[in-house]
Amino acid sequence: MNKYPLIRTDRLRTVKHFHVAAVILVVILAGACSADKEAAKYDNVRPPQAGTPAKASDLTGIYRTIHQALLQLRGNGSFVLIVPEGPGPSGGTYTLENGRLTVKTDVCGSAVGQYDVTVTGPAQAGKAVLTFTAVQDDCDARRRYLTIDPWVYANS
């Protein structure tokens, strides 16, 4: 029987620290991968690509203007438009085919508007810019607020 207490060597201590660090790293990496998979489920987290959008899912997301207006284009063809200095919040429906947006809003009655849409800038929040050019719209308020400022993609 040894009368001295057992002393750990530095080698054993180093091996245990390495195992602990390896386990922590695996947990962190697994969490990051699952967060990426979770984000990929949502259409609103993809900024639009520059050019002429072909379909509604190319524009899905939240956009803002310099005057604090907000436009949320949803994947189901509905949208919300909030213009603080204008008519306030409104909603409606839209379709998009080859860069031509057709909209109908609750504040404009049965008037249907058509706009050409282009996206410029890199596909990043704060840099991707959506621009509407009126083709035909008898609703002055909608035409004014959709075309007065560029719409910048926001983190959604």
N, C-alpha and C positions, 0 to 999 in steps of 0.2 A: 504494500500500500504506500502510495506516494503522499508525503506530508505537505507538499506544496500544491497550491491550487492550479488548476489547469489554465494555461494562458493561451489565448488564441494567437495565432501567428498573423502577420500582416497579409499573408497570401490568402488565408481563409476569409478574412475580412474583405479583401479586394474582390474575391469571387462572389461573395454575398451581395456586395454593392453593385457589381456588374449585373447580377440576376435581377435585382430590384429595378435598376435603370432600364433593363431590357423589357421587363413587364410594363413599366410606365410608358415606354415608347410604343409598345404594341397597343396599349389602351388608347393613347393619343391618336395614333394613326387610324385605328378602327373607328374612332369618333369622327375624325375628319372625313373619312370615306362615307360614313352614313349621312353626314351633313350634306355632302355633295349629291348623294342619291336623293335625299329629301328635297333639295332645291331643284333638282331636275324634274320633279313631279309637277312643278308649277310653271305655267306658261308666262306668268308675269315677271319672271326673273331673267328673261332674255331680252336684252336691248335689241332694237331693230337694226337690220343691216342696211347700209347705204344703198340707194337706188330707188327703183319703183317697186313698191310692195305688190305682190301678186294676190295675196289672200288675207283674210282678217287675222289669222294667227301670226302673220308677219309683223303686225302692229300692236298686238295685245300688250297692255301695260299702262302705266301712269305717266302722264306728261304734265309739265308745268310751264307757265310763261313768266316773263320778267314782272308782270303785273299781278302775280299770285293767283292766276286762274289755274284750274285743274281740269284735266281731261283723263278719264279712265276708260280705256277701250277694253272690253271684256271679250273673251273667246267665244261666248255664246251669241255674239252679235248685238249686245246691249252696251250702252255707254252712259256715263255720268259726266256732265259738264257743270262746273261751278265757276262762276265769274263774279267775284266780290263787288266790282263796281258796275256790274250789269244787271241782268234779270235774276241773279242768284242761281240756286241750283236747278238743274233741269236734267231730264233723262230722255232716252230714246233708243232707237235701234239703228243699226248700220249694216251695210254689206260692202264688201270690197272685192273688186275684180280687176286685175291688171292695172292697179294704180288709180282706179276710179272709185271714189267713196260715195255711196248714196246714203243719205241720212234722213231720219224723221224724228222730230223732237216733240215733247208734250207742250212746249210753249209756242210752237209754230202751227198748231192745228194740223190740217192735212197737207200742208206744204212740204214737198220733198226737195231736198237739196242735193246737188251733185258737185263733187270737188275732185280735182286731180291732186294726188298725194305724192310727195317725194320725201325721201329720208337722206340727210347728209350727215357727215361726220362719222367718227369711229363708233362702233357698236359698244358703247360704254355709257353708263349712267352719267348724266351731266354733259355728255358730248354728242350723243345721237340726237339730231334735230328733225322734227316732223314739220313740214310746211304744207298748208292747204291752199290751193288756188281754186277760186270759185269758177265753176263751169256754168251752173244755173242754180239759183236759189232765190225764191221770192220772199223769203223770211229775212228781212234786213238785220235783225238782232243776231240771228245765228250766223249769218254770213260775216257780219262785222267781227264777232268774237272768235270765230274759227280762223279768220284770215289776218287779223290785226297784228299778231305777234307770232314768231316761231314757237313751236312746242318742243320743250327739251325733255328727253326721257329721264325719269327719276327712279331711284331705287324703289322697287315695289315690294 
